[in-house]
Amino acid sequence: MRNPTALEDLSTKISLLVEKYNRVKDENIMLSEELAEIKKTVEEQNQEILRLQEEEELRMMEIEDITQKIMKLLN
């Protein structure tokens, strides 16, 4: 049984580093894609919130208008 040479040992360490780099790079790509999807979802939800707020505002105005008309009828 022979001892690995410094070059073989270095080659093994470099191979392990390259494998780790590739795993981290793949994970980074996956996380970047997931982040983009989440940002898109958040933007869609923000737009939906704005739409619902506008609808609520219109309903409140309608309720106020109806209330005023009822008050006029009661006077």
N, C-alpha and C positions, 0 to 999 in steps of 0.2 A: 504494500500500500504506500503510495507516494503522497507527499504533502502538495497541496495546490501551490502553484507559483503565484507570485504577487500579481502577475498579469491575469492569470485565470481568476484569482480572487477579485480583482478589480472588474474584470469582465462580468462576473456573476453579480456584483453589486450594481454595476451600470444596467444590466438587464433588469434587475429588480426595480431600480429607479425608473426605467423606461416603462415598465409594466404599471407601476404606481402612477406615473404621469398620465398614461393613457386612460387609466380608470378615473382619475380625477378630472381629466379633460372631458371624458364622456359624461361624467356626473354633472360637470359644469354646463355642458350643452343641454342636458336634460333639465336642469334647474332653470336655465335661461328660457327654455321653451315653456316650462311651467309658469314662470314669472310673467311671460308675455300673455299667456292665456288668462292668468289671474288678473292682470292689469286690464285686459279686454272685458272680463266679467265685471270688474269693479266699475269701469266706465259705463257699461250697459246698465248696471244697477243704479248708478248715479243719475243717468238719464231718466230711468224709470221713476226714481224718487222725485225728480223735478216735475215730471209729467203728473204724478199723483198729487204733488203739492199744488200745482196749477189747477187741477180738477177740484181739489178741496177748496181752494180759494174761490173758484167759480160757484161751487155749491153754497159756500157761506154767503156769497153775495146774493144768490137766489133766495136763500133763507131770509136774509135781511130784507130783501125786496118784498117777499111774501108777508113778512112780519109787519112791515110798514103799511102794506095794503090792508091787512086785517085791522091794524090800529085805526086806519082811516075809516073803515067800515063800521067800527065800533063807536066812533065819535059822532 
